[in-house]
Amino acid sequence: MRNTFERVLLAVTLALVVVLAVQYQHDKEQLSIHTQKIVKLTEKMDRLNEDVSSLNDKVVKLSNNTINGIVREANNALLQGWESLLNTVESELERTKEDIQDARQESQPETPINKEQSEQPAVQP
């Protein structure tokens, strides 16, 4: 009886080893298949990301070429032109103001008579 029990136990153990080996081989094949799928999906995702990037670039170009984009660019150019013009006028006014002050100082030299007149308060009639 013991001999029969050992044989049955050995047969069951061998059957389990065979089942585990088959399962291991099946799992290994499935892992390989899934790894290949992952690689393919990753490549496809990279291509799609490139497509999205390309489309985003086209959208930016199109938005710059639309009427709103053209108007926006024209407005910016106009504002920059006005700002430059105002800065130039301001600097020219400052320079002219300084020139006028210099001319006044040069045309009125300090003499004792002029000095006394400038120190006396103006008489109001």
C-alpha positions as CSV (number, residue, x, y, z in Angstrom):
1,M,0.0,0.0,0.0
2,R,2.8,2.3,0.8
3,N,4.4,1.6,-2.6
4,T,1.1,2.5,-4.3
5,F,0.7,5.7,-2.3
6,E,4.2,6.8,-3.2
7,R,3.6,6.0,-6.9
8,V,0.3,8.0,-6.9
9,L,2.1,10.8,-5.0
10,L,5.0,10.7,-7.5
11,A,2.5,10.7,-10.4
12,V,0.6,13.7,-9.0
13,T,3.9,15.6,-8.3
14,L,5.0,14.9,-11.9
15,A,1.7,16.0,-13.2
16,L,1.9,19.2,-11.2
17,V,5.5,19.9,-12.4
18,V,4.3,19.4,-16.0
19,V,1.3,21.7,-15.5
20,L,3.6,24.3,-13.9
21,A,6.1,24.0,-16.7
22,V,3.3,24.4,-19.3
23,Q,1.9,27.4,-17.4
24,Y,5.4,28.9,-17.1
25,Q,5.9,28.6,-20.9
26,H,2.5,30.0,-21.6
27,D,3.1,33.0,-19.3
28,K,6.5,33.5,-20.9
29,E,4.9,33.6,-24.3
30,Q,2.2,36.0,-23.1
31,L,4.8,38.3,-21.5
32,S,6.7,38.3,-24.9
33,I,3.5,39.2,-26.8
34,H,2.5,41.9,-24.3
35,T,6.0,43.4,-24.4
36,Q,5.8,43.6,-28.2
37,K,2.4,45.2,-27.9
38,I,3.8,47.7,-25.5
39,V,6.7,48.6,-27.8
40,K,4.3,49.0,-30.8
41,L,1.9,51.2,-28.7
42,T,4.9,53.3,-27.5
43,E,6.0,53.8,-31.0
44,K,2.5,54.7,-32.1
45,M,2.2,57.1,-29.2
46,D,5.4,58.8,-30.2
47,R,4.2,59.2,-33.7
48,L,0.9,60.6,-32.5
49,N,2.8,63.1,-30.2
50,E,4.8,64.2,-33.2
51,D,1.6,64.6,-35.2
52,V,0.1,66.7,-32.4
53,S,3.1,68.9,-32.2
54,S,3.1,69.4,-35.9
55,L,-0.6,70.3,-35.8
56,N,0.0,72.7,-32.9
57,D,2.6,74.5,-35.0
58,K,0.2,74.7,-37.9
59,V,-2.5,76.1,-35.5
60,V,-0.1,78.8,-34.3
61,K,0.8,79.7,-37.9
62,L,-2.8,79.8,-38.9
63,S,-3.7,82.0,-35.9
64,N,-1.0,84.4,-36.9
65,N,-2.4,84.5,-40.4
66,T,-6.0,85.1,-39.5
67,I,-7.5,88.5,-39.6
68,N,-7.4,88.8,-35.8
69,G,-3.7,87.8,-35.8
70,I,-2.9,90.3,-38.6
71,V,-4.9,93.0,-36.8
72,R,-3.1,92.2,-33.5
73,E,0.3,92.4,-35.2
74,A,-0.6,95.7,-36.9
75,N,-1.9,97.1,-33.6
76,N,1.4,96.1,-31.9
77,A,3.4,97.7,-34.7
78,L,1.3,100.9,-34.5
79,L,1.7,101.1,-30.8
80,Q,5.4,100.7,-31.0
81,G,5.6,103.4,-33.7
82,W,3.6,105.8,-31.5
83,E,5.7,105.0,-28.5
84,S,8.8,105.7,-30.5
85,L,7.4,108.9,-31.9
86,L,6.4,110.1,-28.4
87,N,9.8,109.3,-27.0
88,T,11.5,111.3,-29.8
89,V,9.2,114.3,-29.3
90,E,9.8,114.2,-25.6
91,S,13.5,114.1,-26.0
92,E,13.4,116.9,-28.6
93,L,11.2,119.0,-26.3
94,E,13.7,118.5,-23.4
95,R,16.6,119.5,-25.7
96,T,14.8,122.6,-27.0
97,K,13.9,123.6,-23.4
98,E,17.5,123.3,-22.4
99,D,18.6,125.3,-25.5
100,I,16.1,128.1,-24.7
101,Q,17.4,128.2,-21.1
102,D,21.0,128.4,-22.3
103,A,20.1,131.1,-24.8
104,R,18.4,133.2,-22.1
105,Q,21.3,132.9,-19.8
106,E,23.7,133.9,-22.6
107,S,21.6,136.8,-23.7
108,Q,21.3,138.3,-20.1
109,P,24.8,138.6,-18.7
110,E,25.0,139.3,-15.0
111,T,25.5,143.1,-14.5
112,P,25.0,145.0,-11.3
113,I,22.0,146.8,-12.8
114,N,20.3,143.5,-14.0
115,K,21.1,142.0,-10.7
116,E,19.4,144.8,-8.7
117,Q,16.3,144.6,-11.0
118,S,16.0,140.9,-10.5
119,E,16.2,141.2,-6.7
120,Q,13.6,144.0,-6.5
121,P,10.0,142.8,-6.2
122,A,7.7,143.6,-9.1
123,V,5.5,146.6,-8.5
124,Q,1.8,145.9,-9.1
125,P,-0.2,148.9,-10.5
